[in-house]
Amino acid sequence: MVAVEDGQLVGWVHYIFHRSTISIAPTCYLQDLFTRESIRGKGFGRKLINAVYEQGSSLVCRAFVGKLRNKLDRLSKALSRSR
């Protein structure tokens, strides 16, 4: 999944859904999230994370994606403070 602004690629997220040995429901795993340094702080990363969350919700990954979202929220806040 990618983020585009003014026809330019400004970010991307790589994620997969896979089965787990501990649950019947699929697991959402966000592997990579990247945004161009010049657009950071403008919400593109958050939009990409939310899009992954929506994909997971539509595939009944609610419990796993909820945990992922909580972790990503904490990471996002920590990164915002470090800028």
C-alpha positions as a Python dict, from the first residue, in 0.01 Angstrom:
ca = {
    (1, 'M'): (0, 0, 0),
    (2, 'V'): (138, 345, -84),
    (3, 'A'): (80, 711, -1),
    (4, 'V'): (94, 966, -282),
    (5, 'E'): (98, 1345, -270),
    (6, 'D'): (95, 1562, -583),
    (7, 'G'): (165, 1256, -797),
    (8, 'Q'): (475, 1164, -596),
    (9, 'L'): (525, 852, -386),
    (10, 'V'): (575, 975, -29),
    (11, 'G'): (529, 660, 176),
    (12, 'W'): (453, 292, 183),
    (13, 'V'): (357, 16, 419),
    (14, 'H'): (421, -355, 379),
    (15, 'Y'): (197, -592, 572),
    (16, 'I'): (83, -951, 555),
    (17, 'F'): (-199, -1161, 690),
    (18, 'H'): (-107, -1511, 798),
    (19, 'R'): (-233, -1799, 1007),
    (20, 'S'): (-106, -1863, 1355),
    (21, 'T'): (-56, -2178, 1556),
    (22, 'I'): (-244, -2024, 1849),
    (23, 'S'): (-554, -1889, 1675),
    (24, 'I'): (-791, -1977, 1394),
    (25, 'A'): (-831, -1610, 1297),
    (26, 'P'): (-569, -1461, 1066),
    (27, 'T'): (-295, -1243, 1214),
    (28, 'C'): (-200, -906, 1072),
    (29, 'Y'): (173, -835, 1069),
    (30, 'L'): (295, -491, 968),
    (31, 'Q'): (651, -544, 844),
    (32, 'D'): (763, -204, 717),
    (33, 'L'): (640, 154, 728),
    (34, 'F'): (826, 430, 546),
    (35, 'T'): (755, 795, 475),
    (36, 'R'): (980, 1047, 307),
    (37, 'E'): (1154, 1262, 563),
    (38, 'S'): (1024, 1580, 398),
    (39, 'I'): (658, 1490, 466),
    (40, 'R'): (690, 1341, 815),
    (41, 'G'): (456, 1490, 1071),
    (42, 'K'): (180, 1546, 811),
    (43, 'G'): (-19, 1233, 897),
    (44, 'F'): (75, 1010, 604),
    (45, 'G'): (218, 737, 830),
    (46, 'R'): (-95, 745, 1046),
    (47, 'K'): (-314, 714, 734),
    (48, 'L'): (-116, 411, 618),
    (49, 'I'): (-142, 250, 962),
    (50, 'N'): (-517, 316, 969),
    (51, 'A'): (-554, 162, 622),
    (52, 'V'): (-382, -156, 745),
    (53, 'Y'): (-612, -154, 1047),
    (54, 'E'): (-917, -128, 818),
    (55, 'Q'): (-792, -418, 604),
    (56, 'G'): (-747, -630, 916),
    (57, 'S'): (-1090, -541, 1048),
    (58, 'S'): (-1252, -649, 721),
    (59, 'L'): (-1077, -987, 750),
    (60, 'V'): (-1187, -1046, 1112),
    (61, 'C'): (-841, -982, 1258),
    (62, 'R'): (-987, -749, 1520),
    (63, 'A'): (-808, -888, 1826),
    (64, 'F'): (-469, -902, 1659),
    (65, 'V'): (-500, -576, 1473),
    (66, 'G'): (-619, -410, 1793),
    (67, 'K'): (-297, -514, 1964),
    (68, 'L'): (-100, -397, 1661),
    (69, 'R'): (-277, -64, 1662),
    (70, 'N'): (-203, -8, 2033),
    (71, 'K'): (166, -78, 1974),
    (72, 'L'): (174, 150, 1671),
    (73, 'D'): (-2, 427, 1863),
    (74, 'R'): (267, 411, 2131),
    (75, 'L'): (541, 405, 1866),
    (76, 'S'): (387, 701, 1685),
    (77, 'K'): (371, 905, 2006),
    (78, 'A'): (730, 818, 2094),
    (79, 'L'): (850, 917, 1747),
    (80, 'S'): (657, 1246, 1765),
    (81, 'R'): (828, 1332, 2095),
    (82, 'S'): (1173, 1253, 1955),
    (83, 'R'): (1142, 1502, 1664),
}
